[in-house]
Amino acid sequence: MLKLYNTLSQQKEEFKSLDPSGKVARIYVCGVTPYDTSHMGHALVAALFDVLHRYLEHTGYEVMHVQNLTDIDDDIIKKARKENQPYEELGRRWDALYRDGLRAINCLPFDNYVPASSVIDPIQKMIASLVEKDAAYKASDGNVYFRASSFADYGKLSHLDMAQMLEKARAGAEDSLADFPGNPAKESDLDFILWQAAQPDEPYWDSPWGNGRPGWHIECSAISTQSLGQQFEVHGGGADLIFPHHSSEIAQSETYSGKSPVVGYWMHVAMLYLGGEKMSKSLGNLILINDALKRNSADALRIYLLGHEHYRTPLHFTQEGVDQAEKHADLFRKALAQEAAFGEADVKPYVERFYAAMDDDLDIPAAVGVMLELAKAVIENEVDFRGQEHLRYMSNLLGLPLAQD
């Protein structure tokens, strides 16, 4: 019985489909803004939800895995101006490198990969509905804002108090091209942009509120609703998205549909750190996926990212840790390549412990530990003929190709 930790309830909950058939598992994961290179933090999030995808299929669910691409955004516009190139060209280049990196670490293809620029009509439809319901308003600065006070439980996902939410909202507004802390056009600093009025030399689309482009939060509500329906099972991303991004999605989506909860299980991956600070494009303290693959195998990267710490525990990246994971991968390869010579010990206890770990909120570190024990038992001819079969299947569930050179 799979249990997942739900950020909203702060508890592990038994996984159940929200679909009437009980057989569907829909996953929406917030993707990247392709204005710079892809790094190991992106790989960590992608690999975790790739394993969830594989494990849900293993347990019998029909999985629909969707991710967005924020291909129109303040950060892309800023970078395109700096590099003196069209924002579309910049986005396509970095998106291609991001997806190349995910393929290189053996992530399954998304069932639907949706750029924000491809869903302008659904975004405008959702905004129009929110305005009609008095949950949004066009302000004097030309932007359309969501009225946070219209949603009684705004911010409930974050478990922050009002002062903490205001602090984070104001910090986010500092980097905006169209908003700023204490903006007098807004009713509250918690109100956030749904439709951003076009500024000179910016890309824009026509709308009932004037030329402009979508805000960040609304794209994910529109894409998830269009791709997965008004209610779906899993919404994931990095822990840094809990507030304001995912909290704002809840407010938008539930106000639009009138249905609650919009998501059954909110899953968040803890941050990856390098040199004591969060690995991020803005700070520039990055380990790039392609650079990491020049030294270590995709198996080692996956084993390290997923198996060194539980996904809800911050991971402090070290090369020594990745090199140790490479040794684990070598051990698995050796066990799977070994000639058939089997012992009498039953493989069942290893299998039971592996699936117990996976069912416990994807405790991949514990699962990898069981696999290491099983690999050693196979090498030492201690377990029966099923040892290699189960080890190979476990490896596939974790997305380890374990290719032989």
Buried (B, 14 or more C-beta within 10 A) or exposed (E): EBBBBBBBEEEBBEBEBBBEEEEBBBBBBBBBBBBBBBBBBBBBBBBBBBBBBBBBBBBEBEBBBBBBBBBBBBBBBBBBEEEEEEBBEBBBBBBEBBBEBBEBBBBBEBBBBBBBBBBBEBBBBBBBBBBEEEBBBBBEBBBBBBBBEBBEEBBEBBEBEEEEBBBBBBEBBEEBEBBBBEBEBBBBBBBBBBBBBBBEEBBBBEBEBBBBBBBBBBBBBBBBBBBBBEBBBBBBBBBBBBBBBBBBBBBBBBBBBEEEBBBBBBBBBBBBBBEEEBBBBEEEBBBBBEEBBEEBBBBBBBBBBBBBBBBBEEBBBEEEBBEBBBEBBBBBBEBBEBEEEBBEBEBEEBBEBBBBBBBBBBBBBBBBBBBBBBBBBBBEBBBBEBBBEBBBEBBBBBBBBBEEE
